[in-house]
């Protein structure tokens, strides 16, 4: 069976393809944090250029008019920038701080809308994204022996910090070349691969598993599955492991809501579960307790960060937020207030306006993909990606990691593009029938 039957068919796909399969070389250069924003804004400019051109001169493969939900994402992320500006004005943070924060917005929240728009309008095949991410999994499997050997030798975990950090970013960890890290709780090795911290690797591993399950080539499919499972186990992410066990089975069932067999089986299953409901509740409570106890220190810090963020948002800046991230007290080990949680972070930095600017497009996207998933495989993969994003939004700041999970955003956009094309075909058929 061919192992490389998929190759880029146009310049857009080439950029996407090489941006993904060269992830580890970019990581060695400290350029992973830079590649995604540059790629996203260039491709956005290409789409905008075609939008500006007269219709006869536009590239035929481009869907100039995006899906309404894609427009909703664009508007919502622009609202994020408005909230950012208002927060700076409310607290008199000054023009330099506003410019710096706007650059951060362009490398963070803006990428959510940009990559969804790119997937929804530019000629990018879902199969190319699947295969490219399976290639990343292959590279990961090939490098795992080096990562493991380094952890049990005198080789330091962090080899160097790329000079590209002068460009600016959330922290030096985004430009580090690290072979392994140390779990502060167990003092054992913990791997983060090419991400800034280990739980982020768990987030990516879940996306890669979704892509691998959609891969049609059996050899590449198993490479992707094994690579993604290895990543989530080695990064020791609790949320990553839970998501990996939950998301794919959940999508399998909720994408078959039109199946009478599913409803019949579900009815029997619910009846059976009711019999042992008390035991299941006890098991769930003990599992949650063990989940938190696995890293008690981390759970304590996260809880304290949440309390501080909520209190200060409610008392000081309920509408527009504080405009910038602030360093927390010694109680939370000086971690930024609102970190480790997208929703608390949004309330603190961008207030209720920013909170709703993410909540509304996320819920609308989830509902639409749920409906599309009943008939479309790409939409099922997009639905899985959206569920993963929602789950991790309660433990990570999504905007900081958008530069890593942008392939999932592109796939969500592709699902919208397919839906737009399908609706266009239906309208044409309906028009032909009436004539």
N, C-alpha and C positions, 0 to 999 in steps of 0.2 A: 504494500500500500504506500502511496506517495506521502512523504512526511512534510513536504513543502509545496503543496499544491496551491496555496494562497500567497499571492504577491500583490504589492500595490499596483493599482491600475491608472492612477492619476497623481498629479503633484501633491494634492491634498492628502491622499492616502500615504504617499511616501513620507511626508512630514510626520504624520501620525505614527506610521510604522517605525521609523528610525528613532523618534522620540521615546518610544516604548522599549524596543529591543536593545537600545544602547543605555538602558537605565543604569546598569552597573558601571560602565565606563564613565558616565556622567557623575555617578556617585563618587568615583575615585577622584574626579576633578572638583568635586564639591559644587556641581552645577545643577543638580536635580531641582533645587528650589527655584532656579532661574528659568529652566527650560519651559515649564508649563505656562507661566505668565507670558513669556515672549511668544510662544506658539499660539496661545489663545488670542492675544491681542492682534497678532499678524493675521490669523484666520478670520477674526472679526472684521478687520479692515478689508480683507478680500471680499467678504460677503457684502459689506457696506458699499464697496466700490461697484459691485455688480448691481446693487439696489439703486445706485445713483445713475448707472448707465441707462440709456433708452432700451426698451424691451427687446428690439431686434438684435442689439449688440451684447446682450447678457449671455453668460455661459448657460447652455441648455440644461446642464446637469444640476444647476443650483435651484433650490426651492426658495425663491426670493421672499415670499410671504410666509412667515413661520406660523406654526400652530398657535391658537389663542393662548394656550397654557404657557407656551414659550414666551410670548409677549408678557404674560403675567409675571414670569420669573424676572424678565428684564426690568419691568416697572418696580418690582419688589426690591431688587438689588439697588436700583437707583434711589429708592426710598431709604435704604440703608445709608447711602451717602448723605442724604438730606438730614437724617437723624444724627449722623456724625458731625456735620457742620453745625447743627443747632446745639449739640452738646458742647462743642468747643466755644460757641458764642455765649452760651449760658454761664460757663465757668471761666470765661475770659482767658482761654488757653493760648491765644495768639495765633498769628498767621503761620509762622514756621511749623508749629505743632499741627495745625490743620492740614498743611501741605504734606507733612510726613504721614499723618493718619490717612489721607486720601490715597497716597501711594500704597499704603498697607491695604486699603480697601480694594485697590486695583489688582493686588496680588492675592486677595482673599475672597471676600464676599462676591466681588464682581465676577470671579472665575466660575461661580456656580451658574450664573445666567449665561455667561459667554460660551462655555463648553456645551451646555444644553442647546443653545442656539446654533452652535457649530454642527452638532450632530443632527439637528432638525432641518438644516438648510443646505449643508455641503455634501458632496457625493462621497460618503464614507460608509463602507459595508460593516455590519456588525461582525461578520465572520473574520474580518481583518483584525478587529479589536480582540476577539477571542484568541486568535492564533498568536498575536503579539504578546499577550499576557501569559500564554502558555510558554512562550519562549523565555519570558522573565522567570517563570517557574523552573524551566530547565537550567538556566544560568544559576539560579538559587541552589538547586540540587548539586550542581557541579562545584559550587563554592562552599557548601556546608562542611565538607571535610576540613577545609582551611579554617573556617570559623571555629570548629570544635577543637582542632589541634591547637590553635592560638590560645584558646581559653585555658588550656592545661599546660602551657609552657610559659616561660618568662616574658613572652611577647606582650607588650602593653596593649590594652584594649583599644584605646584611641591612638591611632598612628600619627595623625596630623590634622590640623584645621586648615582648610583651603584658603588661600589668599582672597578668593572671591567673596569672602565674608565682608570685605570693605563695601560691597554693594549695599549691604544692609539687610536685615531680616529679624525675625523674632528672637533669635539667640544663636550662639556659636554652634549648638548641636545640629543646626540645619546645614552646616558646612563641614562637619567632622567626617573623617574617614575612620570608622570604628569597626573592628573585627568582632568584638564582643563587649558586653557590659556586665555589671554586677547587680544582682537583685539585692536591694538594701535590706530586705526582710530575711532571706535565707542565706545571703552572702555567696550564693552560687552563681554560675554564669547565666546570662540571659542575653538573647540576641535580638537586635532590632533591625538587622539587615541594612537596607538603604534608607530607613526612615529616621526621624529625629528621636523617637523613643519607642519602646517595645510595644505598647498597646496600639500604636499606629500601624505596626506591622501586622497585628491581628486584624485590624480593619481592612488592610489591603488583601490579606490572605482570604478573607471572606468574599471579596469581589472576584478574586482570581478563581476561587472555587465555582462561583456562579458562571464565570466565563468558560471554565474548563468543562462544566457539565453541558454547555451548549456546543462545544467543539465537536464537529462531525468526524474528524479523524481519530480513530481509537487510540493510536499511539500518543498523539499529542494530548488527547483527553486525559489519559492516565498520568502523563507527565504533569499536567496542570493540577490534577487532583492530588497527587502525591506531594508535589511541591507546595501547594497551598496548605495542606494538612501539616506538613513539616514546619512551615512558617508559623502557624498558629500554636503549635506545640512548643517550638523553641523560643518564641517570644513570651510565652507563659502569660498570655492575656486572658483574663477571666471572661471579659465581655466577648472577646474574639471566639473563644471556645463555645460559649452559650449561643452566640449568633450562628456559628457554623452548624450546631446541632439543631437549631430551630428554624432558620430562614428557609432553606430548601424544602423541607417537608411542608412547612406552612404554605409556601407558594404552590407546591404540588396540589394541595387540597383547595385553596381558595381560587386557583385558576380553573377549577373544574366545577364551579357552582351550577353550571347548566346540566350536569350529569345526574340523572335520577339515581344511579347506583351509589353516588357519593352521599346523597341525602339519606338513602336507605341505610347505608353503612353507618353514617353519622348518627342516625336515630338509634340504632342498636348500640353504638359505642357510647352515646350519652346515657342510655339506660344502664349500661354496664358500669360506667363511671359513677353514677349516682349511688350505686350499692357500696362503693368503697370511697365515697367522697371524704369522709372524716380522715381516713388513713392518708389519702392524697394530700389533704390540707396540711396534715402534720408533717408529711414528707417535704412539702413545698416550703413550710416555715423553717424546718431544719436545714434544707438546702440553701435557703437565703442566708441563714445564720452562718453556715459554713463558708458560703461565698464571701461574706464580709470578713469573716475571721481569717480567711486565707491571706489577706494583707490588711490586718487590723489598723496599722498605722496609716496606710493609704486611705482606707475608708473613713478614718477619723478626720484626716485633713480635708477630704472632699466634703464631708458633712459640715465642717466648720466654714469652709469657703462658701458653701451654699447659703448658710445662715447670714454671713456677713454681707454677701451680695444682695440678698433679698431685703435685709434691713436697710442698707444704705440706699438701695434703689427706691424703696418705698418712702423713706424719710427725706431724701435729698434730690432725687431726679427721676420722678415717676414717668414723665412723658418722653423726654429726649435722651435720658441717660447722662452719664458723666463725660462722654466723648472719648475718653481714653481709658486704657487699662491701668490700674494702680496696684502697687506692690502691697501684699497683705502683711499682717503683723507676725510676730514670732510664733503665735499659736498655730498658724498654717505654714510654718517654715518659710515665711516670706514669699510664698507663691502668689502670683497675680490673682486679685479678687475676680471671681467669675470664671477662672480657668477650670479645666476638667469638666466643663458642662456648657454646651452651646446656649441653652435657654437662660441659665443664670447669668452667663457672660453677656448675652444680649440685653437682658434687663438692666444690668449694671452699666454697660457701655452705651447702649442705644435706646434704653427705656422701653416702654410699652410699644412704641412705634416700631422699633427694630424687631421686637419679639413677634409682633403680628406680621411683619414683612417677611419673616421666614416661615411662620406657622401656616399662613394662608396658602402660599404656593405649594408647600409640602403636602398639605391635606388634599388640595385639588389634584395635584399630580398623583398622589396615592390612589384616590378614587378613580381617576381616569385610567390609570394603568391597570387597576383592578378590573375594570370593565373590558379593556382591550385584551387583557391576559386570557380571557375566555376563548379567544380565537387566534392569538398571535404569539409565537415563541419568543420573538424579540421583546415584546411587551412583558412576557413572564420574567425574562432576565432583568428588564428594567424595573419591574415590580420588586424583585428580589433586592436589587441595588437600593431602591428607595427604602425598603424595610431595614436594610443594614444601616443606611444613613440615619434613619430615625432612631434605631437602637443605640448607635454610637453617639448620637447627639446628646445623650444623657451622661456620657462619660468623657467626651472629647469636645474641643472647640473646632467645629467643622471648617470654619474659614481658614484656619491655620494649616489644615491638612488638604485643602482643595487642590494644591499643586501635586498631590500624590494620587488622589482618587479621581482625577479628571477623566480617565477612560470610562468610569461608571456614568459620569454626567453625559459624556458623548453618547453612550448607549441609550440613556433615557431620551436624549434628543432624537436618536435614530428611531426609537419607538414612536415618537410624535410625528416624525417625517413619514413613516410608513402609514400612520393613521391619516395624515393629510392626503397622501397619494391615494389611499383606498377610498376616502370620501370623494375625491375628485373623480375617480373612475366611476363610482356609483352615480354621481351627478351627471356625468356624460352619458352613461347607459340610460338613466331616467329620461334625459333630454331626447336621446335617440328614440326611445320607446314612444314618447309623446308625439314626436314628429312622424 
